[in-house]
Amino acid sequence: MILEIQNIVFDIQELENAVYSKLKRLPAFDHGVLSYLQKMPYLRLGYRQVKFFTGLHVVDMLNIFKKNDSETKEDSGIIDWDYAASLLDLLMIETHKICVDNGIGFIVIYHPHLTIQKDGHVSVYYPDEYLKKLKDACNNNNIYFIDMADTFIAEYNEKHLLPHGFSNTAVGTGHLNKTGHRLIAGQIFDFINNAEKDGSI
């Protein structure tokens, strides 16, 4: 089983809901009028413009900054990292057990967005404490972890191709595109080949 993760900034409530099976089902529209409307580029662009002019994008960024700022305030009570780590462990233990019971492996792939800087180079924002807790939870439970950041950056530096986004999205945002899928497929292929050779799987 392969779990693709793009955003690893979590909060305690989200982890608790996942561990204790309280997550609500996400609405998805793959048929009917809503499915058609959400795929129209101009409607998506219009939504983005409304969000911008109403200031909703600022609210989103402030929420992100608040979460990121909590990384340097472990004693503030905003995030209890030990408790967060224990919840992540429980989540990974349960998921790994399901995989083992069904005779399959478990790989976690982190594929962050790239940000194009003014001087033309690209960078990845690493929420360090979150990333460390996720890697630790995987390592502690014999779950394979692949970080795509360096591969994505190398591809952009060589070919100026971004792994996320389409013609109807902002540059470098949204879902994985064909470049992103190709790079991830290559990493998975190499990882499984090497793991089979050294006997780790």
matplotlib code that plots the C-alpha trace (Angstrom):
import matplotlib.pyplot as plt

x = [0.0, 1.3, 0.2, 0.9, 1.2, 1.4, 0.6, 2.1, 1.1, -1.4, -3.2, -4.0, -7.7, -7.1, -4.8, -7.3, -10.1, -8.0, -6.8, -10.3, -12.2, -14.1, -13.1, -16.1, -16.3, -15.0, -17.6, -16.6, -18.5, -17.6, -20.9, -23.7, -23.6, -21.2, -18.7, -18.8, -18.8, -15.8, -13.7, -14.4, -11.2, -13.0, -15.2, -12.1, -10.4, -13.4, -13.4, -9.7, -10.4, -13.3, -11.2, -8.4, -10.6, -12.6, -9.4, -10.0, -6.5, -5.0, -7.0, -5.6, -2.0, -2.5, -3.7, -0.6, 1.7, 0.1, 0.7, 4.2, 5.0, 4.0, 7.0, 9.2, 6.8, 6.7, 6.2, 3.3, 0.8, -0.2, 1.2, 2.2, 4.8, 5.1, 1.3, 1.3, 4.1, 2.1, -1.0, 1.1, 2.6, -0.9, -2.1, 0.9, 0.8, -2.9, -2.3, 0.8, -1.1, -3.8, -1.1, 0.7, -2.6, -3.2, 0.4, 1.3, 3.9, 3.4, 5.2, 4.6, 5.6, 5.9, 5.6, 5.7, 4.9, 7.8, 7.9, 9.5, 11.5, 12.1, 15.6, 14.2, 15.3, 12.8, 12.6, 10.5, 9.2, 10.0, 7.8, 10.8, 9.1, 6.1, 8.4, 10.6, 7.6, 6.2, 9.6, 10.0, 6.5, 7.3, 10.8, 9.4, 6.9, 8.9, 7.2, 9.1, 9.3, 10.3, 10.8, 10.4, 11.7, 15.2, 14.0, 11.5, 14.1, 16.6, 13.9, 13.1, 16.8, 17.4, 14.2, 12.1, 9.2, 7.0, 5.4, 2.1, -0.4, -2.2, -3.3, -6.4, -4.5, -2.0, 1.6, 3.0, -0.1, -2.9, -2.7, 0.3, 0.6, 2.3, 5.8, 5.0, 3.5, 6.5, 9.0, 7.2, 6.8, 10.5, 11.3, 9.0, 10.4, 14.0, 13.1, 11.4, 14.2, 16.8, 14.8, 14.4, 18.1, 19.1, 16.3, 14.6, 11.2]
y = [0.0, 3.5, 6.5, 9.9, 12.9, 16.4, 18.4, 17.1, 20.0, 18.4, 19.3, 17.1, 17.0, 15.7, 13.0, 12.0, 11.8, 9.5, 7.3, 6.9, 6.6, 9.8, 11.4, 12.4, 11.2, 13.8, 14.8, 14.0, 14.6, 12.3, 12.5, 14.9, 18.7, 19.4, 17.1, 18.9, 22.4, 21.8, 20.8, 24.0, 26.2, 29.5, 28.6, 27.4, 30.7, 32.6, 30.8, 31.7, 35.3, 35.5, 33.9, 36.4, 39.5, 38.4, 37.9, 34.2, 33.4, 35.6, 33.7, 30.4, 31.7, 33.0, 29.6, 28.0, 30.5, 29.9, 26.2, 26.7, 29.1, 26.5, 24.5, 27.0, 27.1, 23.6, 24.9, 27.2, 24.3, 24.8, 21.4, 18.6, 17.0, 13.8, 13.3, 14.0, 11.4, 8.8, 9.4, 9.1, 5.9, 4.5, 5.4, 3.9, 0.7, 0.1, 0.8, -1.4, -4.2, -4.1, -4.3, -7.2, -9.1, -8.8, -9.7, -6.3, -3.7, -0.1, 2.9, 6.5, 9.1, 12.8, 15.0, 18.7, 21.6, 23.6, 27.4, 29.4, 32.2, 35.7, 34.8, 31.7, 28.9, 26.6, 25.7, 23.5, 24.6, 21.9, 22.0, 20.3, 19.1, 17.7, 15.9, 14.5, 13.1, 11.5, 9.9, 8.6, 7.1, 5.3, 4.1, 2.9, 0.7, -0.7, 1.5, 2.7, 6.5, 8.3, 12.1, 13.4, 17.0, 16.5, 14.7, 17.4, 20.1, 18.3, 17.9, 21.6, 22.6, 20.4, 20.7, 23.4, 21.1, 21.3, 18.2, 19.8, 21.8, 22.0, 24.7, 25.5, 25.9, 28.3, 27.4, 24.6, 24.0, 21.5, 17.8, 15.9, 16.2, 13.8, 15.0, 14.4, 11.0, 10.0, 11.0, 9.2, 6.1, 6.1, 6.4, 3.6, 1.4, 2.1, 1.6, -1.7, -3.0, -2.1, -3.5, -6.8, -7.0, -6.4, -8.7, -6.0, -6.9]
z = [0.0, -0.9, 1.1, -0.7, 1.7, 0.4, 3.6, 6.9, 9.1, 11.4, 14.6, 17.6, 16.9, 13.4, 14.7, 17.5, 14.9, 12.7, 15.5, 17.1, 13.8, 14.1, 10.8, 8.6, 5.1, 2.6, 0.0, -3.6, -6.7, -9.6, -11.4, -12.2, -12.5, -9.6, -11.1, -14.4, -12.8, -10.6, -13.6, -15.6, -15.6, -15.6, -12.6, -10.7, -11.6, -10.5, -7.2, -6.7, -7.5, -5.1, -2.4, -3.0, -3.0, 0.1, 2.0, 2.6, 1.3, 4.1, 6.7, 5.3, 5.4, 9.0, 10.1, 8.5, 10.1, 13.5, 13.1, 11.9, 14.7, 17.2, 16.3, 18.2, 21.2, 22.5, 26.0, 25.1, 25.1, 21.5, 20.5, 22.8, 20.6, 22.8, 22.7, 18.9, 18.4, 20.4, 18.3, 15.1, 16.4, 17.1, 13.7, 12.0, 14.1, 13.2, 9.5, 9.4, 11.1, 8.4, 5.7, 7.5, 8.0, 4.2, 3.2, 1.7, 2.3, 3.4, 1.8, 2.8, 0.2, 1.0, -2.1, -1.1, -3.3, -4.7, -4.4, -7.2, -5.7, -7.3, -8.4, -10.3, -8.0, -6.2, -2.6, -0.3, 3.0, 5.6, 8.7, 10.5, 13.7, 11.8, 9.3, 12.0, 13.9, 10.8, 9.8, 13.4, 13.4, 10.1, 11.3, 14.6, 12.9, 9.9, 7.4, 4.4, 4.0, 0.8, 0.7, -2.9, -2.2, -3.6, -6.6, -7.4, -7.0, -9.3, -12.0, -11.9, -12.0, -15.0, -17.0, -15.3, -14.8, -11.7, -10.2, -9.2, -11.1, -14.4, -16.9, -14.8, -11.5, -10.0, -11.0, -9.0, -6.8, -6.7, -7.6, -9.0, -12.7, -15.2, -14.1, -10.4, -11.1, -13.3, -10.7, -7.9, -10.0, -10.7, -7.0, -6.1, -8.8, -7.6, -4.0, -4.5, -6.7, -4.2, -1.3, -3.1, -3.8, -0.2, 1.1, 3.2, 1.5]

ax = plt.figure().add_subplot(projection="3d")
ax.plot(x, y, z, "-o")
ax.set_aspect("equal")
plt.show()
